[in-house]
Amino acid sequence: MSAITLKVKKLNKEAILLSYANPDDAGLDLTAISKRIVRDEDGLISYIEYGTGLAVEIPQGYIGFLYPRSSITKKEIMLKNSVGVIDSGYRGEVMCRFYATSLDMDEKDSNWYPTSDYKVGERVCQLIIIEKPAVNVVESDMLSDTERGDGGFGSTGN
């Protein structure tokens, strides 16, 4: 498999280029250079946003997927959109938004913070680049039969 070129632009001099922790890793680690707690109109916490200070040029024909790192299991936050999708045409800052799953104080308190979250300077997410398949959508009145059929949630067991 040949390597693709991922152009990366530092939007901030403090930004840290994304990199693989190990040569065989699937995801390129992204490091937070900023952190912001965003509140809704009632003053309740909506999310925590980490900026990376980086913009990327994903080659045409590829997609970037933003996943939480495995270290998320040690934190009390979760990626707000589960998996972020970065299209090849996007040139803005790569940012990660998280929900807090635990609070240390009343969330309306200006000193609110999650019990355990990422700090500026830590790796917060990973970017995985995958080739985008060409998909032709065809409307059909019939779909092929399978053993599972239309069995949905939990139909194959626990």
C-alpha positions as CSV (number, residue, x, y, z in Angstrom):
1,M,0.0,0.0,0.0
2,S,1.4,3.4,-1.0
3,A,1.4,6.3,1.4
4,I,-0.8,9.4,0.8
5,T,0.4,12.9,1.6
6,L,-1.5,14.8,4.3
7,K,-0.8,18.5,4.2
8,V,-1.1,20.1,7.6
9,K,-1.3,23.9,8.3
10,K,-0.4,25.3,11.7
11,L,-3.1,27.9,12.5
12,N,-1.3,28.7,15.8
13,K,2.4,28.7,16.5
14,E,1.7,26.5,19.6
15,A,0.1,23.7,17.5
16,I,1.7,20.3,17.6
17,L,1.8,18.3,14.3
18,L,-0.3,15.2,14.5
19,S,1.7,12.0,14.5
20,Y,1.5,8.2,15.1
21,A,2.6,7.1,18.6
22,N,3.7,3.8,17.0
23,P,4.5,3.1,13.4
24,D,1.6,0.5,13.0
25,D,-1.1,2.6,14.8
26,A,-4.2,3.3,12.8
27,G,-4.8,6.9,14.1
28,L,-2.7,10.0,14.1
29,D,-2.8,11.7,17.5
30,L,-4.1,15.2,17.9
31,T,-3.0,17.4,20.8
32,A,-5.1,20.1,22.4
33,I,-3.7,23.6,22.5
34,S,-6.9,25.2,23.7
35,K,-9.9,24.3,25.8
36,R,-13.2,26.0,26.1
37,I,-16.3,25.2,28.1
38,V,-19.4,26.1,26.1
39,R,-22.7,26.9,27.9
40,D,-26.2,27.1,26.6
41,E,-28.5,30.1,27.1
42,D,-29.5,28.8,30.5
43,G,-25.9,28.6,31.7
44,L,-25.8,24.8,31.6
45,I,-22.8,23.1,30.1
46,S,-23.3,22.1,26.5
47,Y,-19.8,20.8,25.8
48,I,-16.1,21.1,26.2
49,E,-14.2,22.0,23.0
50,Y,-10.6,21.4,22.4
51,G,-8.7,23.2,19.6
52,T,-5.7,21.6,17.9
53,G,-4.5,24.7,16.1
54,L,-4.3,22.6,12.9
55,A,-6.0,22.5,9.6
56,V,-5.6,19.5,7.3
57,E,-5.9,18.9,3.6
58,I,-7.3,15.5,3.2
59,P,-6.7,14.3,-0.4
60,Q,-9.7,14.1,-2.7
61,G,-11.0,10.6,-2.6
62,Y,-10.3,10.2,1.1
63,I,-12.2,10.9,4.3
64,G,-10.9,11.7,7.8
65,F,-12.6,10.1,10.8
66,L,-12.0,11.7,14.2
67,Y,-12.2,9.1,17.0
68,P,-11.6,9.3,20.7
69,R,-8.3,7.8,21.9
70,S,-8.3,4.7,24.1
71,S,-7.3,7.0,27.0
72,I,-10.9,8.2,27.0
73,T,-11.7,5.2,29.3
74,K,-9.7,7.0,32.0
75,K,-11.7,10.2,31.6
76,E,-15.3,11.2,32.5
77,I,-16.1,12.7,29.1
78,M,-17.2,11.3,25.7
79,L,-16.9,12.6,22.2
80,K,-20.0,14.6,21.5
81,N,-20.7,13.2,18.0
82,S,-19.2,9.7,18.6
83,V,-17.2,9.9,15.4
84,G,-16.3,13.1,13.6
85,V,-16.2,13.2,9.8
86,I,-13.8,15.5,8.0
87,D,-14.5,15.8,4.3
88,S,-11.7,16.4,1.8
89,G,-13.1,19.9,1.2
90,Y,-12.8,21.1,4.8
91,R,-9.9,23.5,5.6
92,G,-10.9,24.8,9.0
93,E,-9.3,23.9,12.4
94,V,-9.7,20.4,13.6
95,M,-11.5,20.6,16.9
96,C,-12.9,18.0,19.3
97,R,-16.1,18.4,21.3
98,F,-16.9,16.3,24.4
99,Y,-19.8,15.9,26.8
100,A,-18.9,15.7,30.4
101,T,-20.3,12.6,32.0
102,S,-19.5,13.6,35.6
103,L,-19.5,16.9,37.4
104,D,-17.4,18.0,40.3
105,M,-19.6,21.0,41.1
106,D,-23.0,22.5,40.2
107,E,-22.7,22.9,36.4
108,K,-24.1,26.5,36.6
109,D,-21.1,27.4,38.8
110,S,-18.5,29.4,36.9
111,N,-15.8,27.1,38.4
112,W,-17.5,24.0,37.0
113,Y,-15.2,21.4,35.6
114,P,-15.4,17.7,34.8
115,T,-13.9,15.4,37.4
116,S,-11.5,14.0,34.8
117,D,-11.0,15.5,31.4
118,Y,-8.1,16.3,29.0
119,K,-5.8,19.2,29.7
120,V,-4.3,21.5,27.2
121,G,-1.1,19.8,26.0
122,E,-2.6,16.3,26.1
123,R,-3.5,14.2,23.1
124,V,-7.3,14.3,22.8
125,C,-8.4,12.5,19.7
126,Q,-7.0,10.5,16.7
127,L,-7.5,11.1,13.0
128,I,-7.9,8.1,10.8
129,I,-7.8,8.6,7.0
130,I,-9.6,6.1,4.8
131,E,-10.2,5.9,1.1
132,K,-13.7,6.9,0.2
133,P,-15.5,4.3,-1.9
134,A,-17.4,5.2,-5.0
135,V,-21.1,4.5,-4.3
136,N,-23.8,4.3,-6.9
137,V,-27.3,4.5,-5.3
138,V,-29.9,2.5,-7.1
139,E,-33.6,2.4,-6.0
140,S,-35.0,-1.1,-6.0
141,D,-38.3,-2.7,-5.1
142,M,-36.5,-5.9,-4.0
143,L,-33.5,-6.7,-1.8
144,S,-31.8,-10.1,-1.7
145,D,-32.8,-12.5,1.1
146,T,-30.4,-13.2,4.0
147,E,-30.5,-15.5,7.0
148,R,-30.9,-12.4,9.3
149,G,-33.5,-10.7,7.1
150,D,-35.0,-7.6,8.7
151,G,-34.0,-8.6,12.3
152,G,-33.0,-5.5,14.0
153,F,-31.7,-4.5,17.5
154,G,-30.7,-7.6,19.5
155,S,-31.9,-10.0,16.8
156,T,-28.6,-11.9,16.8
157,G,-28.4,-12.3,20.6
158,N,-27.0,-10.2,23.4
